[in-house]
Amino acid sequence: MRSDQKVMFVCDDCGAEFARWSGQCPNCGSWNSLQERVMLARGGGAKTKVAAKKAAGGSGYSDLQPVTLDQVEQHRETRFLTGLEELDRVLGGGIVAGSLVLLGGEPGAGKSTLLLQICEYLAQKLQILYVSGEESTRQIKLRADRLGVKNPNLKVLAETDIVSICNLVAATAPDLVIIDSIQTMNLEELASSPGSVAQVRECTSLLMKTAKTKDIPVLIIGHVNKDGAIAGPKVLEHIVDTVLYFEGDKHFTHRILRAVKNRYGSTNEIGVFDMTGHGLKEVKNPSMMLLTGRPLGASGTCVACNMEGSRPLLSEVQALVTKSGFAVPRRVSTGFDYNRTNLLIAVMEKKAGFFFGNLDVYINVVGGIKLDEPGADLAVLLAMYSSLKDQPVAEEVVAIGEVGLTGEVRAVAQLSQRVSEAKRLGFGRIVVPQQNLDHEQLSVPGIQVIGARTIKDAFKAAF
C-alpha cells in the first residue's frame, strides 16, 4: 500500500466511513454492512487552515453575490416526450433537459429494455448516446434488433471509465445520454473497485455536473440490493433529480413504474407495462387487466379501488379464513400491510363480535399489486367477512373506505374519480363512507352509491 493510501471501512447502505470495523454500522444501524476499502489519504496542513480561515469569515467570499428571488430569471423547462405515455406520466410530462434520472429495479425487470426501447422514438429528433458497462456493442445490437430499434441517430458505446465518457459527452454534445449501469462505472483516481460506495457517489457527481453544465438529460440505470433499495449510498438518490423504481414479479408479465422522487412532477403517478417477447407494451387499462379471471360467485373476494396519483386502479382482494391447526393461528398478507391486517381482525373481533383466535387468515391482492392506501381497508374487511361466513360478495360491488379502530368507515379522497372508474368497468353498486356523501354531491347515473357509517352498515350493503 502506497504512503498516500489508507484503509477505511465504508458502510454499503449509508456510505459512512470509519477507521475500524464493527458488526453494526453506528450511523444507520445496518448489520454486516461495513466493507474494507483502500482509499487515498486526504491532505491537510496549509490547505485545511486556509479553508478554515475562509469559512470563518476571512478572504475568499468576495466573489459570492446572492440575489433576490425577483432577480432570478425563470425559464420554462424543455421536455422531450418518450413515445410511451405511461413513462411520460410518471416523469411528469417527459424528460426535462439537463435533468439526471435514476431508474432502479431488480435484475430482469426490464430497465435496459425500457430505455433502449424509447430510443427509437427519441432518436427521430435527438442524437442519443447509449453507454453500457455491462454489455458489448454486439449484445446491445442483438437486443435492439429484437425491439425494432434501428435509428441511425442512436450511437452505442461499451466503456466504464467515467472521465472518458464525460469528456466524450462534452466534446460531441449529444441530446440525451443513457448510462447502463452506474454500478459498472469507474473513476481511476479512486482505489476502490467499481460498484463501491465511493465509486458510485463520485461517478454520479461527475454525471450530474456534465448534465447541468451542458444542459443534457442523463438517464442512469441502477441495480437494487437484497432489501429492494438502489445499491450504493443513500446520497445517490439525493444527487439525482428523479428516482424511478421498476417493480415486477417474476411470476407475472406486467411491470409497474413508480416515481419515489421527482423535482419536475408528482411522485404519486405510476405507469403499467406488459413484458412481451418484443419488449414492453403500455397497459392503457390496468384495472381491466387486474380483474381478468376474477371468480364469480365465490366467497372471500372483493374489489377495491386504489388511487395511484390521479389514476384510479381497481384490483381484486382475496381472503381465506379457515380453522387453524396450530396453537398460534397464522396471519399471512401479500400485497397488503401485515400490521394493517391484524388491526382489521381486531376491529372485527371487538366491534362486530367475530372470534379469530383459532382461525388462520390469509390475504392476497391478485396480480402482484400492493395496496398501501387506507381506502382499501373496507374491501379487505369485506373479503374476510365473506370468507368467514362463506357468503360471496355481490359481483357488482366495489368497496371503498378506511376503517377506524372504533369500527367506523372514514372518508377517502377523490371519491368521484373512483366511482367513475367503477362505472366504466360495469360495476353497479359501490359501498362508500357516509362522510363523503354528507360533504359532497355525488350523483353518477347508472350506478348505486351506498353510504356506510360503520362496518356493520357495510356488511348489510355488500351482501
Buried (B, 14 or more C-beta within 10 A) or exposed (E): EEEEEBEBBBBBBBBBBBEEEEEEBEBEEBEEBBBEBBBBEEEEEEEEEEEEEEEEEEEEEEEEEEEEEEEEEEEEEEBBBBBBEBBBBBBBBBBBBBBBBBBBBBEEBBBBBBBBBBBBBBBEEBBBBBBBBBBEEEEBBEBBEEBEBEBEBBBBBBBBBBBEBBEBBEEEEBBBBBBBBBBBBBBEEBBBEBBBBBBBBBBBBBBBEBBBEBEBBBBBBBBBBEEEBBBBBBBBBEBBBBBBBBBBBEEBBBBBBBBEBBEBBEBBBBBBBBBEEEBBBBBEEBBEBBBEEBEEEBBBBBBBBBBBBEBBBBBBBBBBBBEBEEEEBEBEBEBBBEEBBBBBBEBBEEBBEBEBEEBBBBBBBBBBBBBEBBBBBBBBBBBBBBBBBEEBBBBBBBBBBBBBEEBBBBBBEEBBBBBEBBBBBEBBBBBBBBBBBEEEEBEEEEBEBBBBBBBBBBBEBBB
